[in-house]
Amino acid sequence: MKILPKIVYQFDFSVSSANTFTSTDVDIVNDQVTVENHGFDTGTAVGLDGSASVPTGLTELTTAYYIINVDASTLAFASSRANAFAGTKIDLTAVGSGTTTIRKNGFGDVILGYIPDGLVVTNAWYQVT
């Protein structure tokens, strides 16, 4: 085990499957998004990063969402992993604008944080509130 000193570290959470969609890919009637060959499984935790505004009903960078895999090119978002497996979609009320990036296991490209005393980092993530 490697012991890290208590200083600011830079963490990169955009380690896999980044996909994008635009406002024309958003279906507010069915509360889902078209992303060709998205590769996400139901229950996968994701974060959103928008170039302008993400669809209304979603928040960028600060909220974890969970994928509902509708099919290979269509997905929806749930507010919890349990809701994802139950098929309970977040209500999308407006399409937003610009391009939205979906990042698996992440809430943006780079996050800065402090390593708390006694923290042991394994193959997992942590949240300090």
Backbone hydrogen bonds, N-H to C=O, Kabsch-Sander energy under -0.5 kcal/mol:
donor,donor_aa,acceptor,acceptor_aa,energy
4,L,2,K,-0.5
7,I,5,P,-1.6
9,Y,113,G,-2.3
11,F,9,Y,-0.5
11,F,111,I,-2.5
13,F,11,F,-0.7
13,F,109,D,-0.6
14,S,109,D,-0.7
15,V,13,F,-1.7
19,N,17,S,-0.6
19,N,102,I,-1.9
21,F,100,T,-2.1
23,S,98,G,-0.8
25,D,22,T,-2.0
26,V,23,S,-1.3
27,D,32,Q,-3.2
28,I,26,V,-0.7
31,D,27,D,-0.7
32,Q,27,D,-1.9
33,V,75,L,-3.2
34,T,25,D,-2.3
35,V,33,V,-0.6
35,V,73,S,-1.8
38,H,35,V,-1.2
38,H,72,A,-1.4
43,G,67,I,-3.0
44,T,41,D,-1.9
46,V,65,Y,-2.8
47,G,103,R,-2.0
49,D,101,T,-2.0
51,S,99,T,-3.0
52,A,97,S,-0.6
53,S,97,S,-1.5
56,T,94,A,-1.2
58,L,55,P,-2.0
61,L,48,L,-3.1
62,T,60,E,-1.3
65,Y,46,V,-2.6
66,Y,78,A,-2.2
67,I,44,T,-2.2
68,I,76,A,-2.6
69,N,67,I,-0.5
70,V,68,I,-1.1
70,V,74,T,-1.2
71,D,74,T,-2.1
74,T,71,D,-1.2
75,L,33,V,-2.6
76,A,68,I,-2.0
78,A,66,Y,-2.3
84,A,80,S,-1.9
85,F,81,R,-2.1
86,A,82,A,-1.6
87,G,83,N,-0.8
87,G,84,A,-0.8
88,T,83,N,-2.6
89,K,87,G,-1.0
90,I,77,F,-2.9
92,L,90,I,-0.6
93,T,56,T,-1.8
93,T,91,D,-0.6
94,A,56,T,-0.7
97,S,53,S,-2.6
100,T,21,F,-3.2
101,T,49,D,-2.9
102,I,19,N,-4.0
103,R,47,G,-2.9
103,R,101,T,-0.5
104,K,16,S,-0.6
104,K,17,S,-1.1
104,K,102,I,-0.5
105,N,45,A,-3.1
106,G,103,R,-1.5
111,I,11,F,-2.0
113,G,9,Y,-1.7
115,I,7,I,-0.9
119,L,116,P,-1.8
121,V,119,L,-0.5
122,T,120,V,-0.6
124,A,122,T,-2.7
129,T,127,Q,-0.5
